[in-house]
Amino acid sequence: MTDVKLTDGVQDIVIGTYNGLAIRFHENEIRPMGRTSKRCARIRLGKGDKVVGAVNFQRKGTSILVATQKGFGKRSEETNTARAIGR
């Protein structure tokens, strides 16, 4: 497990990978799970890739800052993040 977030049912979630992929979806697209649940795949990882983080947000106009291991960063408005389609 990489990350755990508390949500209130009205937030979007962005999951990022080591190789630079990201997926954004609304939390109501994921079914609620109990303690004995197995998993719910939202992003398919390529060979050698792994999830490195997740963020949830509700407010419009929210910025997302992505930082690399070498100290580079990019700030994007939430309106510029792609939504998952066809999942």
Secondary structure, 3 states (H helix, E strand, C coil): CCCCCCCCCCCEEEEEECCCCEEEEEHHHCCCCCCCCCCCCCCCCCCCCCEEEEEEECCCCCEEEEECCCCCEEEEEHHHCCCCCCC
